Amino acid sequence: MPSAADTTLAERLLAGDRRALARAITLVESDDPRGWELVREVYPHTGRAAIVGLTGAPGAGKSTLISALTTLRREQGRSVAVLSIDPSSPFTHGALLGDRIRLTEHFLDREVFIRSMANRGALGGLSEAALQAALLMDAAGREDIFLETVGVGQAEVDVIDHADTVVLVLMPGSGDSIQALKAGVMEIPDIIVVNKADHPLTDTMVREIKGVLSLGGAHDGWSVPIVKTEAHAGAGVPELVERLDEHRAFIEEQGTLSERRRRNLRSEVLSLCTHRLRRRLEDRVSEDPRFQELLDEVVARRLDPSSAATEILGHLDAS
């Protein structure tokens, strides 16, 4: 059972208290049992927020775009939360890019909550605690949640398992952006944004994107729109908001929103299982002399890694 202090924290969180939300995310990110207990308590109050994931190469302008989207959502009277997934420090495992250098114009707005979170080396760009943090933001009454993932190219596809709507942000004239036109990343977006559209190669990129999209057809009946923006000036951002609203209405009308969320939560459960099993496995074998002996055999090239893994798992199954 949660302690009195944790119950109070949950009540404050559900009332929209910013400090309680910040504290709750810290507990989850630190893998503190109190954080997971808190998620368990407030989870029935989630499912109301519109979660939008923005992914793309570094330098494409995702943060600037989110700032412009936040401005428009606030003009509509909606509360906003932003979760920026940053590269991890190899030494502290904390976020390298802090909250203070992002979305500075919104810091004084009490209806905007901004948080950076380390990806802790997660290949897919999102950390184990990312969806939990989004759930806490949802429980705190934030109506729009923007997830900004670390720019790692085609490895970033797991943003699809955390968002209702996925936005791929590309930048014309970038080799990284052209690479993103390959299968993988191009299969996941519901909306594609070509940012910094004042670039002379913008129209060329739009044509290339349309060519790639024509090979794949519609996404469950949804035709992926391409929106040209200049986020720093706000150009094209109102159209992007319209496309976001259209996609939201489409998946609600088609009944696919609940299907997406079921898929997302299934992936999250499996991801949590995977992370916890790995940690449990590492804890069990790190001090086991049999593992060290097997590792010595692998290093000496007398045993291959696959056979060593099979033997380790055999020991675990037998125990």
Secondary structure, 3 states (H helix, E strand, C coil): CCCHHHHHHHHHHHCCCHHHHHHHHHHHHCCCHHHHHHHHHHHHHCCCCEEEEEEECCCCCHHHHHHHHHHHHHHCCCCEEEEEEECECCCCCCECCCHHHCCHHHCCCCCEEEEEEECCCCCCCCCCCHHHHHHHHHHCCCCEEEEECCCCHHHHHHHHHCCCEEEEEECCCCHHHHHHCCCCHHHCCCEEEECCCCCCCHHHHHHHHHHHHHHHCCECCECCCEEECECCCCECHHHHHHHHHHHHHHHHHHCHHHHHHHHHHHHHHHHHHHHHHHHHHHHHHHCCHHHHHHHHHHHCCCCCHHHHHHHHHHHHHHC
